[in-house]
Amino acid sequence: MVFVSGWGKQFQHRLPDSLMEIEVPIVDHNQCRSVYAALGRQVTDDMICAGLQQGGSDACQGDSGGPMVVMDRHTLHWFLAATVSWGDGCGEDNKYGVYSDIQKSLAWIQNVTGVKNF
C-alpha cells in the first residue's frame, strides 16, 4: 500500500479545506496497461498505477504533481515513490490513478537539479 496526498477535488467536485490523504494499493502494470489501452491511452514503463478496482479512493484534478509515498519497512523512513500524473475521471470503477515513477526519472532529476544524494 502507498499513500497519496493532495489538495485536489473531492467527490461532488469540491476542494478540501485541509490536505487530504488516501491509502491505495499498487496495481499490476499489465492490468493497468490493458485497462487504458482499451480507452486509447498509453501506460508506459516509467509510470506506476494505483487504486482500487471498484473505485473510490483516487487522486483527482488539482492533485497532479503531488506525492505518492511509501514507508521502508526496514528503516521505517518514508520515501517519495512517484508523483500524481493522470487518470480517467476520479475514483471510477476499473480506472486507476497513473503516477510518474521517480526511480525511472532519477538520473534526469539529478542531472537537472545537480543534486546527487538525497
N, CA, C and O atoms as a GROMACS GRO file, in nm:
protein
  472
    1MET      N    1   0.084  -0.118   0.000
    1MET     CA    2   0.000   0.000   0.000
    1MET      C    3   0.088   0.125   0.000
    1MET      O    4   0.197   0.127   0.058
    2VAL      N    5   0.039   0.227  -0.065
    2VAL     CA    6   0.108   0.355  -0.072
    2VAL      C    7   0.011   0.464  -0.028
    2VAL      O    8  -0.110   0.444  -0.024
    3PHE      N    9   0.065   0.579   0.003
    3PHE     CA   10  -0.016   0.694   0.043
    3PHE      C   11   0.000   0.805  -0.059
    3PHE      O   12   0.111   0.832  -0.106
    4VAL      N   13  -0.111   0.869  -0.093
    4VAL     CA   14  -0.112   0.981  -0.186
    4VAL      C   15  -0.181   1.096  -0.115
    4VAL      O   16  -0.285   1.078  -0.051
    5SER      N   17  -0.123   1.215  -0.126
    5SER     CA   18  -0.184   1.331  -0.060
    5SER      C   19  -0.197   1.446  -0.159
    5SER      O   20  -0.124   1.454  -0.258
    6GLY      N   21  -0.292   1.535  -0.131
    6GLY     CA   22  -0.309   1.650  -0.218
    6GLY      C   23  -0.425   1.738  -0.178
    6GLY      O   24  -0.499   1.710  -0.084
    7TRP      N   25  -0.438   1.846  -0.253
    7TRP     CA   26  -0.541   1.948  -0.232
    7TRP      C   27  -0.644   1.944  -0.344
    7TRP      O   28  -0.720   2.040  -0.360
    8GLY      N   29  -0.648   1.836  -0.421
    8GLY     CA   30  -0.737   1.828  -0.537
    8GLY      C   31  -0.883   1.809  -0.501
    8GLY      O   32  -0.921   1.797  -0.384
    9LYS      N   33  -0.964   1.805  -0.606
    9LYS     CA   34  -1.109   1.793  -0.591
    9LYS      C   35  -1.147   1.665  -0.519
    9LYS      O   36  -1.080   1.562  -0.530
   10GLN      N   37  -1.256   1.674  -0.446
   10GLN     CA   38  -1.315   1.559  -0.378
   10GLN      C   39  -1.444   1.522  -0.450
   10GLN      O   40  -1.474   1.577  -0.556
   11PHE      N   41  -1.519   1.428  -0.393
   11PHE     CA   42  -1.649   1.394  -0.450
   11PHE      C   43  -1.733   1.520  -0.461
   11PHE      O   44  -1.720   1.611  -0.379
   12GLN      N   45  -1.818   1.526  -0.559
   12GLN     CA   46  -1.903   1.641  -0.589
   12GLN      C   47  -1.818   1.762  -0.629
   12GLN      O   48  -1.865   1.876  -0.625
   13HIS      N   49  -1.693   1.736  -0.668
   13HIS     CA   50  -1.602   1.837  -0.724
   13HIS      C   51  -1.574   1.955  -0.631
   13HIS      O   52  -1.549   2.067  -0.677
   14ARG      N   53  -1.578   1.930  -0.502
   14ARG     CA   54  -1.546   2.034  -0.404
   14ARG      C   55  -1.398   2.026  -0.370
   14ARG      O   56  -1.339   1.918  -0.369
   15LEU      N   57  -1.338   2.141  -0.342
   15LEU     CA   58  -1.199   2.146  -0.297
   15LEU      C   59  -1.197   2.130  -0.145
   15LEU      O   60  -1.285   2.182  -0.076
   16PRO      N   61  -1.098   2.060  -0.092
   16PRO     CA   62  -1.092   2.036   0.052
   16PRO      C   63  -1.045   2.159   0.129
   16PRO      O   64  -0.980   2.248   0.074
   17ASP      N   65  -1.079   2.161   0.257
   17ASP     CA   66  -1.033   2.267   0.346
   17ASP      C   67  -0.897   2.234   0.408
   17ASP      O   68  -0.829   2.322   0.460
   18SER      N   69  -0.858   2.107   0.400
   18SER     CA   70  -0.730   2.064   0.456
   18SER      C   71  -0.668   1.961   0.362
   18SER      O   72  -0.735   1.904   0.275
   19LEU      N   73  -0.539   1.938   0.380
   19LEU     CA   74  -0.467   1.841   0.299
   19LEU      C   75  -0.530   1.703   0.315
   19LEU      O   76  -0.552   1.658   0.427
   20MET      N   77  -0.559   1.638   0.204
   20MET     CA   78  -0.622   1.507   0.206
   20MET      C   79  -0.518   1.398   0.180
   20MET      O   80  -0.414   1.423   0.120
   21GLU      N   81  -0.548   1.277   0.229
   21GLU     CA   82  -0.458   1.163   0.213
   21GLU      C   83  -0.541   1.038   0.190
   21GLU      O   84  -0.645   1.019   0.253
   22ILE      N   85  -0.494   0.954   0.098
   22ILE     CA   86  -0.558   0.825   0.076
   22ILE      C   87  -0.452   0.716   0.078
   22ILE      O   88  -0.334   0.741   0.054
   23GLU      N   89  -0.495   0.596   0.108
   23GLU     CA   90  -0.409   0.478   0.103
   23GLU      C   91  -0.464   0.388  -0.007
   23GLU      O   92  -0.581   0.349  -0.003
   24VAL      N   93  -0.380   0.354  -0.104
   24VAL     CA   94  -0.423   0.273  -0.217
   24VAL      C   95  -0.317   0.168  -0.249
   24VAL      O   96  -0.199   0.188  -0.222
   25PRO      N   97  -0.360   0.056  -0.308
   25PRO     CA   98  -0.263  -0.046  -0.349
   25PRO      C   99  -0.204  -0.016  -0.487
   25PRO      O  100  -0.269   0.046  -0.571
   26ILE      N  101  -0.082  -0.062  -0.508
   26ILE     CA  102  -0.020  -0.059  -0.640
   26ILE      C  103  -0.093  -0.164  -0.726
   26ILE      O  104  -0.126  -0.272  -0.677
   27VAL      N  105  -0.117  -0.130  -0.851
   27VAL     CA  106  -0.187  -0.219  -0.943
   27VAL      C  107  -0.086  -0.281  -1.039
   27VAL      O  108   0.008  -0.215  -1.082
   28ASP      N  109  -0.106  -0.407  -1.071
   28ASP     CA  110  -0.021  -0.476  -1.168
   28ASP      C  111  -0.011  -0.392  -1.296
   28ASP      O  112  -0.112  -0.348  -1.351
   29HIS      N  113   0.111  -0.372  -1.342
   29HIS     CA  114   0.136  -0.283  -1.456
   29HIS      C  115   0.063  -0.331  -1.582
   29HIS      O  116   0.004  -0.250  -1.654
   30ASN      N  117   0.065  -0.460  -1.609
   30ASN     CA  118  -0.001  -0.512  -1.729
   30ASN      C  119  -0.152  -0.496  -1.722
   30ASN      O  120  -0.217  -0.469  -1.823
   31GLN      N  121  -0.208  -0.513  -1.603
   31GLN     CA  122  -0.352  -0.494  -1.585
   31GLN      C  123  -0.390  -0.349  -1.614
   31GLN      O  124  -0.487  -0.322  -1.685
   32CYS      N  125  -0.314  -0.257  -1.558
   32CYS     CA  126  -0.341  -0.114  -1.579
   32CYS      C  127  -0.322  -0.077  -1.726
   32CYS      O  128  -0.402  -0.002  -1.782
   33ARG      N  129  -0.217  -0.130  -1.786
   33ARG     CA  130  -0.190  -0.102  -1.927
   33ARG      C  131  -0.307  -0.148  -2.014
   33ARG      O  132  -0.346  -0.078  -2.108
   34SER      N  133  -0.362  -0.265  -1.984
   34SER     CA  134  -0.476  -0.318  -2.060
   34SER      C  135  -0.600  -0.231  -2.046
   34SER      O  136  -0.670  -0.204  -2.144
   35VAL      N  137  -0.628  -0.188  -1.923
   35VAL     CA  138  -0.744  -0.102  -1.898
   35VAL      C  139  -0.736   0.024  -1.982
   35VAL      O  140  -0.833   0.061  -2.048
   36TYR      N  141  -0.621   0.090  -1.980
   36TYR     CA  142  -0.608   0.216  -2.051
   36TYR      C  143  -0.589   0.198  -2.201
   36TYR      O  144  -0.625   0.287  -2.278
   37ALA      N  145  -0.533   0.085  -2.245
   37ALA     CA  146  -0.521   0.059  -2.389
   37ALA      C  147  -0.660   0.050  -2.451
   37ALA      O  148  -0.681   0.096  -2.564
   38ALA      N  149  -0.755  -0.008  -2.378
   38ALA     CA  150  -0.893  -0.018  -2.426
   38ALA      C  151  -0.958   0.120  -2.440
   38ALA      O  152  -1.056   0.135  -2.512
   39LEU      N  153  -0.903   0.218  -2.371
   39LEU     CA  154  -0.954   0.356  -2.377
   39LEU      C  155  -0.870   0.444  -2.469
   39LEU      O  156  -0.892   0.565  -2.478
   40GLY      N  157  -0.771   0.382  -2.538
   40GLY     CA  158  -0.686   0.457  -2.629
   40GLY      C  159  -0.577   0.537  -2.560
   40GLY      O  160  -0.522   0.630  -2.618
   41ARG      N  161  -0.546   0.501  -2.436
   41ARG     CA  162  -0.442   0.573  -2.359
   41ARG      C  163  -0.324   0.478  -2.338
   41ARG      O  164  -0.342   0.356  -2.334
   42GLN      N  165  -0.205   0.534  -2.324
   42GLN     CA  166  -0.084   0.452  -2.310
   42GLN      C  167  -0.025   0.467  -2.170
   42GLN      O  168  -0.002   0.579  -2.123
   43VAL      N  169   0.000   0.354  -2.106
   43VAL     CA  170   0.071   0.350  -1.978
   43VAL      C  171   0.210   0.296  -2.009
   43VAL      O  172   0.226   0.182  -2.051
   44THR      N  173   0.312   0.380  -1.988
   44THR     CA  174   0.449   0.344  -2.023
   44THR      C  175   0.524   0.286  -1.903
   44THR      O  176   0.473   0.283  -1.791
   45ASP      N  177   0.646   0.239  -1.929
   45ASP     CA  178   0.725   0.174  -1.825
   45ASP      C  179   0.769   0.269  -1.714
   45ASP      O  180   0.810   0.223  -1.607
   46ASP      N  181   0.761   0.400  -1.738
   46ASP     CA  182   0.801   0.494  -1.634
   46ASP      C  183   0.681   0.544  -1.552
   46ASP      O  184   0.687   0.647  -1.486
   47MET      N  185   0.573   0.468  -1.558
   47MET     CA  186   0.452   0.500  -1.484
   47MET      C  187   0.418   0.389  -1.386
   47MET      O  188   0.450   0.272  -1.408
   48ILE      N  189   0.352   0.427  -1.276
   48ILE     CA  190   0.301   0.334  -1.175
   48ILE      C  191   0.151   0.357  -1.166
   48ILE      O  192   0.106   0.472  -1.167
   49CYS      N  193   0.075   0.251  -1.156
   49CYS     CA  194  -0.069   0.264  -1.138
   49CYS      C  195  -0.107   0.222  -0.997
   49CYS      O  196  -0.048   0.129  -0.940
   50ALA      N  197  -0.205   0.290  -0.941
   50ALA     CA  198  -0.252   0.258  -0.807
   50ALA      C  199  -0.400   0.288  -0.797
   50ALA      O  200  -0.453   0.376  -0.866
   51GLY      N  201  -0.467   0.214  -0.712
   51GLY     CA  202  -0.609   0.237  -0.690
   51GLY      C  203  -0.682   0.107  -0.666
   51GLY      O  204  -0.622   0.000  -0.661
   52LEU      N  205  -0.811   0.119  -0.650
   52LEU     CA  206  -0.897   0.004  -0.623
   52LEU      C  207  -0.980  -0.026  -0.747
   52LEU      O  208  -1.031   0.065  -0.813
   53GLN      N  209  -0.994  -0.155  -0.780
   53GLN     CA  210  -1.071  -0.193  -0.898
   53GLN      C  211  -1.215  -0.142  -0.888
   53GLN      O  212  -1.273  -0.103  -0.989
   54GLN      N  213  -1.271  -0.143  -0.769
   54GLN     CA  214  -1.408  -0.096  -0.750
   54GLN      C  215  -1.418   0.055  -0.740
   54GLN      O  216  -1.527   0.108  -0.716
   55GLY      N  217  -1.306   0.126  -0.756
   55GLY     CA  218  -1.307   0.271  -0.749
   55GLY      C  219  -1.312   0.321  -0.605
   55GLY      O  220  -1.290   0.245  -0.511
   56GLY      N  221  -1.342   0.447  -0.590
   56GLY     CA  222  -1.349   0.507  -0.457
   56GLY      C  223  -1.232   0.600  -0.433
   56GLY      O  224  -1.236   0.715  -0.475
   57SER      N  225  -1.129   0.552  -0.367
   57SER     CA  226  -1.013   0.635  -0.334
   57SER      C  227  -0.925   0.656  -0.456
   57SER      O  228  -0.886   0.561  -0.524
   58ASP      N  229  -0.895   0.784  -0.485
   58ASP     CA  230  -0.814   0.816  -0.602
   58ASP      C  231  -0.768   0.961  -0.592
   58ASP      O  232  -0.829   1.042  -0.522
   59ALA      N  233  -0.662   0.992  -0.663
   59ALA     CA  234  -0.623   1.132  -0.681
   59ALA      C  235  -0.723   1.193  -0.780
   59ALA      O  236  -0.793   1.121  -0.850
   60CYS      N  237  -0.729   1.327  -0.784
   60CYS     CA  238  -0.825   1.393  -0.873
   60CYS      C  239  -0.765   1.523  -0.924
   60CYS      O  240  -0.649   1.554  -0.896
   61GLN      N  241  -0.844   1.600  -1.001
   61GLN     CA  242  -0.795   1.727  -1.053
   61GLN      C  243  -0.746   1.815  -0.938
   61GLN      O  244  -0.814   1.830  -0.837
   62GLY      N  245  -0.627   1.871  -0.956
   62GLY     CA  246  -0.566   1.954  -0.853
   62GLY      C  247  -0.461   1.880  -0.772
   62GLY      O  248  -0.384   1.943  -0.700
   63ASP      N  249  -0.457   1.747  -0.785
   63ASP     CA  250  -0.357   1.668  -0.713
   63ASP      C  251  -0.230   1.645  -0.795
   63ASP      O  252  -0.130   1.599  -0.741
   64SER      N  253  -0.233   1.676  -0.924
   64SER     CA  254  -0.120   1.649  -1.013
   64SER      C  255   0.010   1.708  -0.958
   64SER      O  256   0.014   1.822  -0.912
   65GLY      N  257   0.115   1.627  -0.964
   65GLY     CA  258   0.245   1.667  -0.911
   65GLY      C  259   0.262   1.635  -0.764
   65GLY      O  260   0.373   1.644  -0.710
   66GLY      N  261   0.154   1.598  -0.699
   66GLY     CA  262   0.159   1.564  -0.556
   66GLY      C  263   0.227   1.430  -0.532
   66GLY      O  264   0.248   1.353  -0.626
   67PRO      N  265   0.262   1.402  -0.407
   67PRO     CA  266   0.342   1.284  -0.375
   67PRO      C  267   0.265   1.154  -0.357
   67PRO      O  268   0.154   1.151  -0.304
   68MET      N  269   0.328   1.046  -0.403
   68MET     CA  270   0.293   0.910  -0.363
   68MET      C  271   0.411   0.865  -0.278
   68MET      O  272   0.524   0.858  -0.326
   69VAL      N  273   0.385   0.834  -0.152
   69VAL     CA  274   0.493   0.794  -0.062
   69VAL      C  275   0.470   0.653  -0.010
   69VAL      O  276   0.357   0.604  -0.005
   70VAL      N  277   0.580   0.591   0.030
   70VAL     CA  278   0.575   0.456   0.087
   70VAL      C  279   0.679   0.448   0.198
   70VAL      O  280   0.783   0.514   0.192
   71MET      N  281   0.650   0.368   0.298
   71MET     CA  282   0.744   0.352   0.408
   71MET      C  283   0.833   0.230   0.385
   71MET      O  284   0.784   0.122   0.351
   72ASP      N  285   0.962   0.248   0.403
   72ASP     CA  286   1.057   0.137   0.400
   72ASP      C  287   1.039   0.061   0.532
   72ASP      O  288   1.065   0.117   0.638
   73ARG      N  289   0.997  -0.063   0.525
   73ARG     CA  290   0.967  -0.139   0.646
   73ARG      C  291   1.089  -0.172   0.731
   73ARG      O  292   1.077  -0.202   0.849
   74HIS      N  293   1.208  -0.165   0.671
   74HIS     CA  294   1.330  -0.194   0.746
   74HIS      C  295   1.381  -0.072   0.821
   74HIS      O  296   1.420  -0.082   0.938
   75THR      N  297   1.380   0.043   0.754
   75THR     CA  298   1.434   0.164   0.817
   75THR      C  299   1.325   0.250   0.882
   75THR      O  300   1.354   0.338   0.962
   76LEU      N  301   1.199   0.221   0.846
   76LEU     CA  302   1.084   0.300   0.892
   76LEU      C  303   1.090   0.445   0.845
   76LEU      O  304   1.033   0.534   0.908
   77HIS      N  305   1.160   0.468   0.734
   77HIS     CA  306   1.166   0.600   0.673
   77HIS      C  307   1.070   0.605   0.554
   77HIS      O  308   1.052   0.507   0.483
   78TRP      N  309   1.009   0.720   0.535
   78TRP     CA  310   0.921   0.741   0.421
   78TRP      C  311   1.005   0.787   0.302
   78TRP      O  312   1.103   0.859   0.318
   79PHE      N  313   0.965   0.744   0.182
   79PHE     CA  314   1.032   0.796   0.064
   79PHE      C  315   0.931   0.821  -0.048
   79PHE      O  316   0.826   0.758  -0.055
   80LEU      N  317   0.968   0.916  -0.134
   80LEU     CA  318   0.885   0.952  -0.248
   80LEU      C  319   0.900   0.846  -0.356
   80LEU      O  320   1.010   0.824  -0.406
   81ALA      N  321   0.791   0.781  -0.391
   81ALA     CA  322   0.794   0.676  -0.492
   81ALA      C  323   0.752   0.729  -0.630
   81ALA      O  324   0.804   0.686  -0.732
   82ALA      N  325   0.658   0.824  -0.629
   82ALA     CA  326   0.604   0.873  -0.756
   82ALA      C  327   0.531   1.005  -0.732
   82ALA      O  328   0.512   1.049  -0.618
   83THR      N  329   0.491   1.068  -0.842
   83THR     CA  330   0.408   1.188  -0.834
   83THR      C  331   0.280   1.166  -0.915
   83THR      O  332   0.280   1.095  -1.015
   84VAL      N  333   0.173   1.227  -0.870
   84VAL     CA  334   0.044   1.214  -0.938
   84VAL      C  335   0.059   1.267  -1.080
   84VAL      O  336   0.109   1.378  -1.101
   85SER      N  337   0.015   1.188  -1.178
   85SER     CA  338   0.027   1.229  -1.317
   85SER      C  339  -0.111   1.246  -1.382
   85SER      O  340  -0.151   1.358  -1.414
   86TRP      N  341  -0.184   1.136  -1.403
   86TRP     CA  342  -0.313   1.146  -1.471
   86TRP      C  343  -0.402   1.026  -1.438
   86TRP      O  344  -0.360   0.933  -1.370
   87GLY      N  345  -0.523   1.032  -1.486
   87GLY     CA  346  -0.619   0.923  -1.472
   87GLY      C  347  -0.736   0.953  -1.564
   87GLY      O  348  -0.734   1.050  -1.639
   88ASP      N  349  -0.837   0.870  -1.559
   88ASP     CA  350  -0.958   0.890  -1.638
   88ASP      C  351  -1.072   0.904  -1.540
   88ASP      O  352  -1.127   0.805  -1.493
   89GLY      N  353  -1.108   1.027  -1.509
   89GLY     CA  354  -1.206   1.051  -1.404
   89GLY      C  355  -1.138   1.042  -1.268
   89GLY      O  356  -1.015   1.043  -1.259
   90CYS      N  357  -1.218   1.034  -1.165
   90CYS     CA  358  -1.166   1.028  -1.028
   90CYS      C  359  -1.240   0.920  -0.950
   90CYS      O  360  -1.360   0.930  -0.926
   91GLY      N  361  -1.168   0.817  -0.912
   91GLY     CA  362  -1.227   0.713  -0.829
   91GLY      C  363  -1.330   0.629  -0.900
   91GLY      O  364  -1.418   0.572  -0.835
   92GLU      N  365  -1.322   0.619  -1.032
   92GLU     CA  366  -1.420   0.540  -1.106
   92GLU      C  367  -1.380   0.394  -1.110
   92GLU      O  368  -1.262   0.360  -1.101
   93ASP      N  369  -1.480   0.306  -1.124
   93ASP     CA  370  -1.456   0.162  -1.131
   93ASP      C  371  -1.357   0.130  -1.242
   93ASP      O  372  -1.369   0.180  -1.354
   94ASN      N  373  -1.260   0.043  -1.211
   94ASN     CA  374  -1.166  -0.012  -1.307
   94ASN      C  375  -1.088   0.095  -1.385
   94ASN      O  376  -1.044   0.072  -1.498
   95LYS      N  377  -1.070   0.212  -1.323
   95LYS     CA  378  -0.988   0.318  -1.382
   95LYS      C  379  -0.893   0.367  -1.274
   95LYS      O  380  -0.933   0.437  -1.180
   96TYR      N  381  -0.768   0.330  -1.289
   96TYR     CA  382  -0.669   0.354  -1.185
   96TYR      C  383  -0.601   0.490  -1.201
   96TYR      O  384  -0.601   0.549  -1.309
   97GLY      N  385  -0.544   0.538  -1.092
   97GLY     CA  386  -0.462   0.657  -1.097
   97GLY      C  387  -0.327   0.622  -1.157
   97GLY      O  388  -0.274   0.514  -1.131
   98VAL      N  389  -0.271   0.711  -1.237
   98VAL     CA  390  -0.141   0.687  -1.301
   98VAL      C  391  -0.042   0.790  -1.247
   98VAL      O  392  -0.071   0.910  -1.240
   99TYR      N  393   0.075   0.741  -1.209
   99TYR     CA  394   0.176   0.820  -1.139
   99TYR      C  395   0.309   0.810  -1.212
   99TYR      O  396   0.339   0.708  -1.274
  100SER      N  397   0.390   0.916  -1.204
  100SER     CA  398   0.525   0.915  -1.263
  100SER      C  399   0.622   0.853  -1.164
  100SER      O  400   0.638   0.902  -1.052
  101ASP      N  401   0.687   0.745  -1.205
  101ASP     CA  402   0.780   0.670  -1.121
  101ASP      C  403   0.909   0.750  -1.102
  101ASP      O  404   0.984   0.772  -1.198
  102ILE      N  405   0.936   0.793  -0.980
  102ILE     CA  406   1.054   0.874  -0.950
  102ILE      C  407   1.183   0.798  -0.982
  102ILE      O  408   1.277   0.856  -1.036
  103GLN      N  409   1.188   0.670  -0.949
  103GLN     CA  410   1.310   0.591  -0.971
  103GLN      C  411   1.348   0.590  -1.119
  103GLN      O  412   1.467   0.595  -1.152
  104LYS      N  413   1.249   0.583  -1.207
  104LYS     CA  414   1.276   0.579  -1.351
  104LYS      C  415   1.322   0.715  -1.404
  104LYS      O  416   1.380   0.722  -1.512
  105SER      N  417   1.297   0.821  -1.328
  105SER     CA  418   1.336   0.956  -1.370
  105SER      C  419   1.452   1.012  -1.288
  105SER      O  420   1.490   1.128  -1.305
  106LEU      N  421   1.508   0.931  -1.200
  106LEU     CA  422   1.608   0.979  -1.106
  106LEU      C  423   1.731   1.039  -1.174
  106LEU      O  424   1.779   1.144  -1.131
  107ALA      N  425   1.782   0.975  -1.277
  107ALA     CA  426   1.901   1.028  -1.346
  107ALA      C  427   1.871   1.166  -1.404
  107ALA      O  428   1.954   1.257  -1.394
  108TRP      N  429   1.754   1.182  -1.465
  108TRP     CA  430   1.715   1.312  -1.520
  108TRP      C  431   1.703   1.416  -1.410
  108TRP      O  432   1.752   1.528  -1.425
  109ILE      N  433   1.639   1.381  -1.299
  109ILE     CA  434   1.622   1.473  -1.186
  109ILE      C  435   1.759   1.518  -1.134
  109ILE      O  436   1.780   1.636  -1.110
  110GLN      N  437   1.850   1.423  -1.116
  110GLN     CA  438   1.983   1.456  -1.066
  110GLN      C  439   2.058   1.544  -1.164
  110GLN      O  440   2.129   1.636  -1.122
  111ASN      N  441   2.045   1.518  -1.293
  111ASN     CA  442   2.113   1.599  -1.394
  111ASN      C  443   2.061   1.742  -1.396
  111ASN      O  444   2.139   1.837  -1.402
  112VAL      N  445   1.931   1.758  -1.390
  112VAL     CA  446   1.869   1.891  -1.397
  112VAL      C  447   1.894   1.972  -1.270
  112VAL      O  448   1.922   2.091  -1.277
  113THR      N  449   1.882   1.907  -1.154
  113THR     CA  450   1.896   1.980  -1.027
  113THR      C  451   2.040   1.991  -0.980
  113THR      O  452   2.073   2.081  -0.903
  114GLY      N  453   2.126   1.900  -1.024
  114GLY     CA  454   2.264   1.897  -0.976
  114GLY      C  455   2.277   1.830  -0.840
  114GLY      O  456   2.387   1.820  -0.786
  115VAL      N  457   2.166   1.782  -0.785
  115VAL     CA  458   2.166   1.714  -0.655
  115VAL      C  459   2.184   1.565  -0.680
  115VAL      O  460   2.102   1.502  -0.748
  116LYS      N  461   2.291   1.508  -0.625
  116LYS     CA  462   2.320   1.366  -0.649
  116LYS      C  463   2.278   1.276  -0.534
  116LYS      O  464   2.247   1.159  -0.555
  117ASN      N  465   2.276   1.329  -0.413
  117ASN     CA  466   2.240   1.248  -0.296
  117ASN      C  467   2.126   1.314  -0.220
  117ASN      O  468   2.135   1.430  -0.181
  118PHE      N  469   2.020   1.239  -0.201
  118PHE     CA  470   1.910   1.289  -0.119
  118PHE      C  471   1.836   1.176  -0.057
  118PHE      O  472   1.739   1.198   0.016
   0.00000   0.00000   0.00000
